[in-house]
Amino acid sequence: MNEIDIPEVKAELEAAFSVYEEALVNNDVDALDSLFLDQPTTIRYGGGENLYGYSEIAAFRAGRSPAGLMRSLERTVITTYGRDFGVASTLFRRSNAPGKIGRQMQSWVRTEAGWRVAAAHVSVIADPDSGGGPA
């Protein structure tokens, strides 16, 4: 039977997520690449791209502008299932996108090298709390 949120496992994934967030806002491409599972099955759906496989994700990161990556997180929820799988979900806001709210979900797996993102989804919608209209 899988256990949910084994304390030491959850702490490990929270630490990995923190490393990811720091790398993201600082555009540390090498660190970001190292945190994604290097497999053709790794997927990242982004705000304007559908990336299939580690190589497409790495190419996207290498070509992305480093401008405007700072953000603040809200309602981050990290849940682990057993010792080797977890999901990180968060909302985010960027000062350069007023009236919008971002949503991010990542599926993480434990590997011999540590925790890695196996699947991710990022999207931005009108913020339903800002009076910006329906989401």
C-alpha positions in Angstrom: 0.0 0.0 0.0 1.3 3.4 -0.9 1.6 6.0 1.8 0.8 9.6 1.2 3.2 12.3 2.4 5.8 10.2 4.2 7.5 13.2 6.1 11.1 12.6 4.9 10.0 11.9 1.3 7.8 15.0 1.2 10.7 17.1 2.6 13.0 15.7 -0.2 10.5 16.7 -2.9 9.8 20.1 -1.4 13.6 20.7 -1.5 13.8 19.6 -5.1 10.8 21.9 -6.0 12.6 24.8 -4.3 15.8 24.1 -6.3 13.6 24.1 -9.5 11.9 27.4 -8.6 15.3 29.1 -7.9 16.7 27.8 -11.2 13.6 28.9 -13.1 13.5 32.5 -11.9 17.3 32.8 -12.4 17.1 31.1 -15.8 19.7 28.6 -14.8 19.3 26.4 -17.8 21.8 23.7 -16.8 20.0 23.3 -13.4 16.6 23.2 -15.1 17.8 20.6 -17.6 19.2 18.5 -14.8 15.8 18.5 -13.0 13.9 17.0 -15.9 13.9 13.3 -16.6 16.2 12.6 -19.5 13.8 10.4 -21.4 11.9 10.6 -24.7 8.7 10.0 -22.6 9.1 13.3 -20.6 6.5 15.9 -21.5 6.1 19.6 -20.9 3.0 21.4 -22.0 3.7 25.1 -21.7 1.9 28.4 -22.3 2.5 28.3 -26.0 4.3 25.0 -26.7 3.8 21.2 -26.5 7.2 19.6 -25.8 7.7 15.9 -26.2 10.9 14.3 -24.9 13.8 15.7 -23.0 15.6 17.0 -26.1 12.6 19.2 -27.1 12.4 20.6 -23.5 16.1 21.3 -23.3 16.0 23.1 -26.7 13.1 25.2 -25.5 14.9 26.2 -22.4 18.1 27.1 -24.3 16.2 29.4 -26.6 13.9 31.1 -24.1 14.4 34.7 -23.2 15.6 35.2 -19.6 13.5 38.3 -19.2 10.3 38.4 -17.1 10.8 35.1 -15.3 10.4 36.4 -11.7 7.1 35.3 -10.1 5.4 34.8 -6.8 3.9 31.5 -5.8 0.5 30.9 -4.2 -1.2 27.8 -2.9 1.7 25.5 -3.6 0.7 21.9 -2.8 3.3 19.1 -2.9 2.0 15.6 -2.3 4.1 12.4 -2.4 2.7 8.9 -3.0 5.0 6.2 -1.6 8.7 6.9 -1.8 9.2 7.4 -5.5 6.4 9.6 -6.9 5.0 13.0 -6.2 3.0 15.9 -7.6 3.8 19.6 -7.2 1.0 22.1 -8.0 1.2 25.8 -7.6 -0.4 29.1 -8.8 1.9 31.9 -9.8 1.7 35.6 -10.6 4.1 37.8 -12.6 4.2 41.6 -12.2 4.4 41.8 -16.0 1.1 40.0 -16.4 -1.5 41.9 -14.3 -5.0 40.3 -14.3 -3.5 36.9 -15.1 -2.7 33.9 -12.9 -0.5 31.0 -13.9 -1.0 27.4 -13.0 1.8 24.8 -12.9 1.7 21.0 -12.2 4.6 18.7 -12.2 4.8 14.9 -11.8 8.1 14.0 -10.1 9.8 10.6 -9.9 12.7 9.5 -7.8 15.7 8.3 -9.9 19.2 7.1 -8.9 20.3 10.7 -9.5 17.5 12.2 -7.4 14.0 13.7 -8.0 13.2 14.5 -11.7 10.2 16.0 -13.4 8.6 13.4 -15.7 5.6 15.5 -16.9 4.7 19.2 -16.5 1.9 21.5 -17.5 2.1 25.3 -17.3 -0.8 27.6 -18.3 -1.9 31.2 -17.7 -5.5 32.3 -17.5 -7.4 35.4 -16.6 -7.4 35.7 -12.9 -10.9 35.0 -11.7 -10.2 37.0 -8.5 -9.1 40.2 -10.4 -12.4 40.9 -12.1 -10.6 40.1 -15.4 -13.5 38.0 -16.7 -14.1 34.3 -16.9 -11.2 31.9 -16.7 
